[in-house]
Amino acid sequence: MSKKIETTKAKWPPQIPLGVGTMNWSGTIIDSKVAGKVLSRNLLREIVELGVSHNVTFYDTAEGYGNSEVRLRRAFEDASYECDSNDIIVSASKFLPTLWRWSSFSFVSALKRSNQRMNLKSSELYFIHSPIHPRPLETWVYGACRAYRLGYLKRLGLSNCNADEVRRAAIIAQKAGLPIVANQIQFSLLTAKSPKLQETIAECKRRNIKIIAYSTLGQGLLAKPDLTREKAEKLRIFRITKVTWNQVQPLRHKIREISSRYPGYDMSHVCLAWARQKDTIPLVGVRKKEHLTSALKSLSLTLTDEEMHELDSLALPKHTFEKPRWRRSIFVIFISLLVFVYRLVEFFFQPHPDTMENGQTDDESLPLNNTTKREEVSKKQERVVLRADDFDRKVHVTSD
């Protein structure tokens, strides 16, 4: 049995075209106050066990998701599952270009801390979360190349990058021999007709870069059969895309109609099957075991060519790529502030309230008599610190 998140045999893309999103896995005081509760450690362990048992090997997180990196690592440490040489777990995090980061060394430093939080020697896949920043995207790609030379990164992923940004990043990475293997972008029937999205997909295919599709269900806008206009207008994606209720109705009706042709399948399964058959890897946010169970069921649904055409004909062009750059910059400003608040909480309120049902922290939840487990955790943390110190020394002596 192995419980390491990453392996030396990791390949890309994953065999099962499905990713588990962990954006809502954070367990800080902020999350408990805003959401009213946090996902328990036991639940996260059960989700990981369910995913691995169905050969789901791609788990997506980010430094901007509170302490989701730590909680994902602990879920794998807690989980019980059998591994053989064919089991490959890729747990990918993301670098966030916050407003206080201005050099390529910021990327290396952030990756170091991310690897430390996830107990990784080298990240199998690490994303640049956004290209929007006063500094050009090339700044972070140069940082990724440096991290690649140091052995702390094996593959680079992009996120929210359009065709031109993909092209620019690929030119630099190719010179360093660093493979760019994925671009994580908003991809659904709400966005499929966007000219800039289509251009981006074509550029990624030309460079053998896999599309990771997020918001495939439109945050429920495309997947909830009983959704009312009042509820839809409260959805964040409704405001971001500026889609109107009347515009989305024909698409919703067609998705519902197609799902009715397949007993036991619903609108969400149709959306996920459509995205999968577009040669993408749908990324599904999982807050309950039922969410993952439903996503797994979609893998057994194959739409006909006619059904794919019917959906394509009703798709909309509401992609953020079509927005002016200043509008896209709002995300970076917001997430920078959020990360800053998370770091303040991390500094003043240690340990994180990484709760189980009884409200204990992750460390407190370890049985008091389980000294072996505590010692293992302590030794892992000590090894991480030693690796981090060594990394710092290497960075400072490595020139551009």
Secondary structure as UniProt FT lines:
FT   TURN            8..9
FT   STRAND          19..21
FT   TURN            23..24
FT   HELIX           29..35
FT   HELIX           41..53
FT   TURN            54..55
FT   STRAND          58..60
FT   TURN            63..64
FT   TURN            66..67
FT   HELIX           68..78
FT   TURN            85..86
FT   STRAND          90..95
FT   TURN            99..100
FT   HELIX           104..118
FT   STRAND          126..128
FT   HELIX           137..150
FT   STRAND          156..159
FT   HELIX           163..176
FT   STRAND          180..186
FT   TURN            189..193
FT   HELIX           195..206
FT   TURN            207..208
FT   STRAND          210..214
FT   TURN            216..217
FT   HELIX           218..220
FT   TURN            221..223
FT   TURN            225..226
FT   HELIX           229..232
FT   TURN            233..234
FT   HELIX           236..241
FT   HELIX           245..260
FT   TURN            263..264
FT   HELIX           267..277
FT   TURN            278..279
FT   STRAND          280..285
FT   HELIX           289..298
FT   TURN            299..300
FT   HELIX           305..314
FT   HELIX           320..322
FT   HELIX           325..348
FT   TURN            357..358
FT   TURN            362..365
FT   TURN            368..369
FT   HELIX           371..397
//
